[in-house]
Amino acid sequence: MFSKELLKGTLKTIILRLLDEQGKMYGYEISQFVKNMTDGKLELTEGALYPTLHKLESEGLLKTEKVFIGKRARKYYSLTPAGNKETISKIKEFQEFAAAMQMILFPKANLDGRIK
């Protein structure tokens, strides 16, 4: 399990990427998908996931659709056109951040990845 701080800094990117890949998902589905994909290393709590989904929606990056399953309504999230653009931007930003972290953590790494 990773620290809350690391997860918080990447949660928007995770959500946007999943919705880009999957089309539309509901909150619990997102949390279970992440948990399964990472063998339980990343767990999205309701307290982190839903405020982030609502924030992305208020920013115009997500749209919602209510689907009734029996008497229960399920809220599905999907990307807006602005959300598609933001997904590309967030992924690029994360890749550049990860590359910069590699430079800091392994400044003397050989090309084969070993530390001198």
Beta strands, then each sheet from edge to edge (+ up, - down):
strand 1: 24-26
strand 2: 62-69
strand 3: 72-79
sheet 1: 1+ 3- 2+
end
